[in-house]
Amino acid sequence: MSLFQQIEEKKPSLFGEKRVALEDFLSKGFPTKKDEEYKYTNLKEIVEKDYNFSPSEHHSITKKQLDQLHLGEEHFDFIVFVNGKLHKELSNISVENAEFLTLKFALSHESYSEIINNHLNTIANKNLAFCNLNEALHENGFFLHVPKNVVIEKPIHVFYLSQNQDENTFYNTRNLLVVEEGAKVEVIESHHNFDETYVFTNSVTEIFADKNAKADWHKLQNDSDTSYLVDHTFAKQERDSLATVNTFSFGGKLVRNNLDFIHNGENINSFMNGITIIGGEQLVDHHTAVHHKTPNCESYQNYKGVYKDSAKGVFNGKVFVDKIAQKTNAYQQNNNILLNEGATIDTKPQLEIFADDVKCSHGCTVGQLNDDALFYLRARGISKKEAQALLLYAFANDAMQNIDIEPLKLKISKLLAEKLEVEIAFEDLD
């Protein structure tokens, strides 16, 4: 039975908005290569598999396994979902003056109904198949509400783990982050499959940054080759706010990242950075969009990609500037390095500008490592792989400049070296 047929069988059990969302999905089906937005990403491998929608809750996650995933336990709060369920015994939350809950709990308690009704599913695009599917079927995820002027000092790392599944498993993860006026928070999200069976995660995240708020969301993607991830993240910003979404893609068989920023006030700053380093037959597809709807705002997109073996990358970045959005400053750049002849990248930066007093730029490059720089390093006794790693670290480094979480920055540097199969003391590079 195809995944579509499995989903279709869920219809009789759904009611209200969930049923409407599922009907919208069923009317359109999964995107295919005939759809312009999926022209370079074939989902056939994912949707033709059978999946279990009700994963076994039993797990045997050890502290050692978790420790290998942590970026520095003493510096972070963390929350752990295993097989779709929150496990408090594996989590550590010291957050005060903020509401950190599972979304399922928040949805079932009237005291959270107002903030849920005002935010949940209000900026997620209802014309997108995976968003409708997530709205219909989501059962796990978290809700974080940061009240006015509350600063959460420790980054919060959210783990989604899958283990002890005998069948391919389908997860629909839903996250909601509401950061009120003057508040500040940083979140790290990662998904990990510990099984040889396949995991398909359809994730939707909505981020709201109120006046003068700061919200940073870091996606650390380093999953196994039996993992698929389709991620949609929407961020709505109010006046004087700053929001960042960093996406670091190192693992997963097929990863599709969709990112939409919506400006709803003046003096807004938005940052989108991405680093992709993949090999084998992996595919990572980044689709970004910034909607400049108000004057005097800035957005920055900086995506770096390194592809080896038969890996494939896709970048489609869009900037929309409305007629009213004068004095917009928008920057978009995608740079890529192909380490092998079999590696490919399809890149398409786009600008749609209807205002006449703006400063907007976009560009992309595709190439190989500089032979002269490589020769310079090798002439000084550095091996070829180590020289490549140093050059690629320098290549990717400017996409990490606005990361103020040092353990995260160090982890990314080490993953780069790991992908290139070298050992370098990156702690000494700064």
Summary of the structure (lengths in Angstrom):
residues: 430
radius of gyration: 21.2
end to end distance: 52.9
largest distance: 68.7
contacts: 1501
relative contact order: 0.09
helix: 25%
strand: 39%
